[in-house]
């Protein structure tokens, strides 16, 4: 297997102190990992990742990040 080319957002900045999500294309699969825990890798299809990103942009998942009122 060839080396995996992980990419992160240019908004993340440089250096080890900038945690971010990194993406890599492996054949027909998209791999995702968090930069501060690179051994844990999730995989998905481009279509499913696209659907997730569309949902995030549309605000359909905002309720998952809401802080409950006390």
C-alpha positions in Angstrom: 0.0 0.0 0.0 1.3 3.4 -0.9 1.7 6.2 1.6 -1.5 8.0 2.6 -1.5 11.7 1.8 -3.4 13.3 4.8 -4.7 16.8 4.2 -6.0 19.4 6.7 -7.7 22.7 6.3 -5.5 25.7 5.7 -7.5 27.4 8.5 -6.0 25.0 11.0 -2.6 26.7 11.0 0.7 25.1 11.3 2.4 23.2 14.1 1.4 20.5 16.6 -0.8 22.6 18.8 -3.5 23.0 16.1 -6.0 20.1 16.4 -8.0 19.5 13.4 -9.7 16.9 11.2 -7.6 15.5 8.4 -8.9 13.8 5.3 -7.3 11.3 2.9 -8.6 9.6 -0.3 -7.9 5.9 -0.3 -9.2 4.4 -3.5 -13.0 5.0 -3.5 -13.0 5.6 0.3 -12.6 8.8 2.3 -10.6 8.4 5.5 -10.9 10.9 8.4 -8.9 11.3 11.6 -8.2 13.8 14.3 -4.7 15.2 14.2 -4.1 14.7 17.9 -5.2 11.0 17.7 -4.0 9.9 14.2 -4.2 6.1 15.0 -8.0 6.3 15.1 -9.3 6.4 11.5 -12.9 6.5 10.3 -13.9 5.7 6.7 -16.9 6.6 4.6 -17.9 7.1 1.0 -17.6 10.5 -0.8 -21.4 10.6 -1.1 -22.0 10.1 2.6 -19.4 12.6 3.6 -21.0 15.1 1.2 -24.4 14.5 2.7 -23.0 15.1 6.2 -21.4 18.3 5.1 -24.6 19.5 3.5 -26.5 18.8 6.7 -24.0 20.7 8.7 -24.1 23.7 6.4 -27.9 23.7 6.4 -28.0 23.7 10.2 -29.8 20.4 10.4 -27.5 19.1 13.1 -27.3 22.3 15.3 -29.5 20.7 17.9 -26.7 18.2 18.7 -24.3 21.0 19.8 -26.9 22.9 21.8 -26.2 23.4 25.5 -29.2 22.3 27.5 -30.8 25.0 29.6 -30.6 24.5 33.4 
